[in-house]
Amino acid sequence: MSAWIFLALAIALEVAATFLLKLSNGFEKVHWGMASIALYSGCFWVLAPALKTIPVGIAYAIWAGVGIAAAGAIGAFAFGERLGPLQLAFVAMIMVGAIGLRLTTSAE
């Protein structure tokens, strides 16, 4: 499997884990918190093979950048959280950086 697919799966698991962590309400709802921990663990499990070929700095920057954008979208749609125009512009810049890193990095 391609390192980029492993990275994408790691991002998806991390974003899902963050969503569940929000649902846990500070671990007051333990079942959501435990599910979050399980998904975070899975995230690192699938991130490891990606790091065999993608440089760690590039992988982490893409992982964090896409995770930030996805968390912002989930916050807006699932929890009614709002970002201001300037905040959205900065998230867009993060995404441009993540896309630029992907386009300029070869792996597998």
C-alpha positions as CSV (number, residue, x, y, z in Angstrom):
1,M,0.0,0.0,0.0
2,S,1.2,3.5,-0.8
3,A,2.8,5.6,2.0
4,W,0.3,8.4,1.0
5,I,-2.6,6.1,1.6
6,F,-1.3,5.2,5.1
7,L,-0.9,8.9,5.8
8,A,-4.4,9.6,4.6
9,L,-5.8,6.8,6.8
10,A,-3.8,8.2,9.8
11,I,-5.3,11.6,9.2
12,A,-8.8,10.2,9.0
13,L,-8.3,8.2,12.3
14,E,-6.9,11.3,14.1
15,V,-9.7,13.5,13.0
16,A,-12.3,10.9,14.1
17,A,-10.5,10.5,17.4
18,T,-10.6,14.3,17.9
19,F,-14.3,14.3,17.1
20,L,-14.9,11.6,19.7
21,L,-12.8,13.4,22.3
22,K,-15.1,16.4,21.9
23,L,-18.1,14.1,22.4
24,S,-16.5,12.8,25.6
25,N,-17.0,16.2,27.2
26,G,-13.7,16.2,29.0
27,F,-13.9,12.4,29.6
28,E,-17.3,12.8,31.5
29,K,-18.6,10.3,28.9
30,V,-16.0,7.7,29.3
31,H,-17.1,5.5,26.4
32,W,-16.4,8.3,23.9
33,G,-13.1,9.0,25.6
34,M,-12.0,5.4,25.4
35,A,-13.1,5.2,21.7
36,S,-11.0,8.3,21.1
37,I,-8.0,6.7,22.7
38,A,-8.5,3.6,20.5
39,L,-8.6,5.7,17.3
40,Y,-5.6,7.7,18.3
41,S,-3.7,4.4,18.9
42,G,-4.8,3.2,15.4
43,C,-3.7,6.5,13.9
44,F,-0.2,6.0,15.1
45,W,-0.2,2.4,14.0
46,V,-1.0,3.3,10.4
47,L,1.2,6.5,10.5
48,A,4.4,4.4,11.2
49,P,4.5,2.7,7.7
50,A,4.0,6.0,6.0
51,L,7.1,7.3,7.8
52,K,9.3,4.6,6.2
53,T,9.2,6.6,2.9
54,I,7.8,10.1,3.6
55,P,10.1,12.4,5.4
56,V,8.8,12.8,9.0
57,G,8.7,16.6,8.8
58,I,6.6,16.5,5.6
59,A,4.3,13.8,6.9
60,Y,3.7,15.6,10.2
61,A,3.1,18.9,8.5
62,I,0.5,17.4,6.1
63,W,-1.0,15.4,8.9
64,A,-1.3,18.4,11.2
65,G,-2.5,20.8,8.4
66,V,-5.2,18.5,7.0
67,G,-6.2,17.6,10.6
68,I,-6.6,21.3,11.5
69,A,-8.8,22.0,8.5
70,A,-10.9,18.9,9.1
71,A,-11.3,19.6,12.8
72,G,-12.5,23.1,11.9
73,A,-15.0,21.8,9.4
74,I,-16.3,19.2,11.9
75,G,-16.5,21.9,14.6
76,A,-18.6,24.0,12.3
77,F,-21.0,21.4,11.0
78,A,-21.3,19.0,14.0
79,F,-20.9,21.4,16.9
80,G,-22.0,24.8,15.5
81,E,-18.6,26.3,16.2
82,R,-17.8,29.3,13.9
83,L,-14.5,30.6,12.5
84,G,-14.2,34.2,11.5
85,P,-13.1,35.3,8.0
86,L,-9.5,35.8,9.0
87,Q,-9.4,32.5,10.8
88,L,-10.7,30.8,7.7
89,A,-8.1,32.5,5.6
90,F,-5.3,31.2,7.9
91,V,-6.8,27.7,7.7
92,A,-6.8,28.0,3.9
93,M,-3.1,29.0,4.0
94,I,-2.4,25.9,6.0
95,M,-4.1,23.8,3.4
96,V,-2.2,25.4,0.6
97,G,1.0,24.6,2.5
98,A,-0.1,20.9,3.0
99,I,-1.0,20.6,-0.7
100,G,2.2,22.2,-1.8
101,L,4.2,19.8,0.4
102,R,2.4,16.8,-1.1
103,L,2.9,18.0,-4.6
104,T,6.7,18.5,-4.1
105,T,7.4,15.3,-2.1
106,S,7.9,11.9,-3.7
107,A,7.4,8.7,-1.9
108,E,6.8,5.2,-3.3
